[in-house]
């Protein structure tokens, strides 16, 4: 279950506007200090010529705020000194922090993120890319973690900052980006990934992600969830390996519950790691070659996949397992 979060809204201001507001804030504070120093100019002393002009005020205010202070112009009256101590000093600290924050946000932070991303990408291989960290995507990750997958093997791509915060807190690698873009999937090292899970929330977006991923990684296993039954065929045509329609699956469970009240419970157990039985898929073991599917010792063999075709346990092709076969079986815990 997701932890509750605070309401947030992404800033709609462009970067140049954000920088502009910061510059205006600095100029406003500088103008305030110049104005007060001009009013209190009688409390200032110029050690060079004894006369404090408006240019001297600008010069003195600038070097005071930037903490330079050459000592050629100094406050001598109590009011001028109090203003410098109580007003100019906080302005000086604020301006320094403002410039440091700007430098961090627009220079140092981006440089750090690029370096960190490059470091992560160097060792990124055999991972699982998840496009969409909504309810379905997060539950898929939770289920895989329960089955023994490490959180560091997941690369989550989403455009929702709050969802990414939750995924990152779980230990996943996150990318705030659009998974339909070639560059994004390339940065996620899609060609070196073990598999791709797509739960984008919209069928058209999901199919576009499939097309993008498939041309970048022709042999990548791609699992996608679609909401509309009519989109199952387009998703497969786009290159999806597995297409899941929750509405159709829910209909199957409901139909099964009508003919047997315990069938739906058993099917749910098969699908979840938390069930008493587990549905598993694995390659045939060398010692099983030549044996029938019904003779495997690890579990109850249900189906054999061979050369793009599948054969049930009673099929003649299942009478002798071959190298390269994939077995689907039920395991007892």
N, C-alpha and C positions, 0 to 999 in steps of 0.2 A: 504493500500500500504506500502511496506517495505521501510524504509529509506535507502538512499545510504550509503555504508560503504567503508572503506579503504581496499585495497588488503592486504591479510594476508596469510601466509603459516605456517603451523604447523612445529615446529622443528623436524627434523628427527634424532636428536642426542639422544642416550639412556641416561638415568639418570646418569650412572656412567661416561660417557664421559663428560657430562655437569659439573659434580663435578670435574673431572680431569682437565678440562680447567681452572676452578677457582683456583685449587691448583697450577697449573703451573703459572698462573698470579701472585699469591702471591709469589711463589718462585722466579720468574723473578724480581719482584720489590725488594725482599729481597736481591737478588744477586746484583742488581744495587746499592742499598744502601751500601752493604758490600764493593763493588768495589771502590766506591767513598770515603768511610771512610778509606779504606786502603791507597788510594792515599793521602788522607789528614790526615794521622795518626799523622803527626807532630803537627797538630792543636788540638790533643786530649791529655788529661793528665790522667794518672792512679794514683789515690791517694793512692793506696796500695803499689805498688813497683816502680812507676815512669816509667815503661816500658810498651809500648803498643804493644802486639803481635797480630798475625793474629787471634788467639783464642779470644783475648780481643775484636777485631773488630767485630767478629761474635756475641759475647756476648753483646757488647754495641749496635750494630744495632738491635738485637732481642728485647732487653728490651726497646729500644727507640720506635720501631714500635708498640710494644704492650703496650705502654704508662706506663710502670712500672717505670723505672728510679730510681735506687738506689743512684745515686750521686757518686759512686766510680770511674766512668770514665766520664769525662765531656769535652765538646768542649771549647777550650780556644782561638783559633785563630778566626779572623773575618770570614774567608772563611768557616771554619768548622761550625761556628754558623749559617751563612747564608744558608749553605746547609741543616742543620737540620731544620731551620725555613721554608725555601721555598720548599724543596724537601721531607724531611723525614716526616714533618707534613702532607702534602697532601697524601703521601703514607700511613701513619698511618690511616688517615680518610678513605681512599679507602679500606684498608684491613679490617677495622672494619665493614664498610658497606657491604663489600663482604661476610664476615662471617655471618653477621646478615641476609643478603638476602638469603644466602644458608640455614641457619637454618630455616628461615621462609618458603622458598619454599619446603624444603624436610622434615621438622619436624612439625613446628608450623602450617603451612597451612593445611597439611593433618590431623593433630589432630583436628584442628578447623572445617574442613569440615566434618569429621566423627561425631563430636559432634553435629554439626548443622543438619546433615542428620538424626541422631538418634532422635533429638528433633522434626523435621518435621514429621518423621514417626510415632511418638507417637500419633499424632492427625490426621493421614491420613486415612480417611474413607469416602466412598460415593463420591469419586473424579472421575475424567475422565482422563484416561491415553491416551495420543496421541503419537503413534509411528511414527515419521516422521513429521518434521516441514517445509516441502517444501511449494509450492504454495497451494496444496490441503489441507494439514494439517492446515496451518495457516488460510486459509479461513474458514475451518470448525470451528476453535476456534473463529474467529471473528463473525461468524454467531451465535454461541451459546452465546457469550458475549452479542450480540445485543438482544438475547432472554431473557436475564436476568441472565445468569450464571456469577458467580464471577471468576475472573482470578485466584484467589488462589486455585480454585478447579481443575485446570488443571495441570497434570504432563506430561511434554513433554520430550520424549526420542529421542535423535538424536546423530549422530556422527559428525555433522557439528558445530564447535564452533561459527561461525558467526550466524547461525540460532538460536542457543541457546541463544546467547546474545540478539537477538531481542525478543525471547520468554520471557526471564527473565526480560527484560525492560518493557514488557507488564504486568508483575506481576505473570507470571506462575512459577511453580516449575519446574526446569529443571534437566536433567540427561545426562551427556555426556557419552553415553554407547551404546552397541549393544542390541537392544530389542529382538533379537533371543535367548538370554541367559537366562536360568532359574533364575540365581542369580539377574540379572538386574530387571526382572519383580517382583521377590520376594521383592527386595528393594523398588520397586514402589508400594508395597502393592496391587498387582493385585487382590488378593483374596477378598480384602475389597473395591475394586473399584466399581463404579456405571456402568461404561461401558468402552470399549476400542475402540478407533478409530485408524485404521492402514492405513497410507498413506506413505509407505516406498519407493515408486518410482520404485520398481521392484516387479513383481508378485511372483517370487520364494521366495524373502525375506519376502514378506507379508504373504505368505502361511506358511512359517516356523515360523513366529511370531504367527500366529493363532494357530498352533500346540502347540507351547510352552505355550501360554496363556491358551489354553483350558484344558490342563492337570493340570495346576495350579489352574484354576478357572472354574470348569465344568459348572456353571450356568451363567457365565458372558456374557452379551450382547456384541457381537463383530461386529463392522462395518468395512468393508474393501473396498478399491477401487482397482480394477484390470484393467489393460489396454487391455489385450487380452481376447476376448470372450471365448476362449477355457479354460481359467483358472477360469471361474465362478464356474463350477461344482467342480473342486478340492478345491477351496476356501470354498465352502459349505461343502464338505466332510471333510475338515480339522476342521470344527467347527464354521465357520463364521455364525453369525445370519443374517446379512445383507450384500449383495455383490452389489457394485455399479460399473457399467461399463460406464464410461463417453462417450465412443464412441457409445454404444448402445442407451444411453439416448439422446445424440445429434441427433442420427438418428431418434428417435421418435419425437423430436421437429421439425426436418426438415420435416418429413412426415406430421405432424400435420399442419405445416404452409402451406403445399400445398393444403389441404382441407379447411383450414380456416385461414386467415391471423392473427387472434387475438388469436388463440388457444395457440400458443407458448408463447405469453405474459402472458396469464392467468396461464399457467402451471408454468412459472417462478415466478409469484406472489405467487402462492401456496407454492413454495419451499422456498421462502425468507421471512424473518421477515419484510423486508421493503416493501413488496407488500401490496395491498389494501385488500387482503384476505389471510387467513392463514390456512394451513393444520395442524391439530392437532391430537394427539393420547392420550387417557386417559382411566382410568378404569371407569366402569359404576358406577354411584352414587347410593346410597341405595334407594333414592326416585324414581329412574328410573326403578328399577326392576319390571318386569311385563309389562312395557310399550313397544310399538313398537319402532324400531330404528327411524322411521320417526317422532315419537312424542317427541323427545328430544328437550329441549328448548334452549340449549346452542349454537347450530349451526345446520348445515345441516349434518345429519348422513349419511355416505357413506357405511360403512362396520363394521361388528362385527367379532371379533376374539374370538373363543371359542374352547377350547380343541385342539389347534393346527390346527384348520380349520377356514376358513373365509367365511362369508355369506354377500351378498349384501343386500341393503335395501328392495328389493322385494322378498327375499327368505323367505320361511315359518319360518325358524329358527330366522329371525330378527323380527318376529311379537311380540315376548315377550323377553325382555332382562333378563338375569340371572346374579346372583352374580358371580363375577370372569370374566365377559366379558370385552373385551377391545374394545373401540369405536374409529373409525377413522372418523373425522368430519371436515367440513369447517367452519371457523369462520370469521365473518365480523368484521372489525376493526371500 
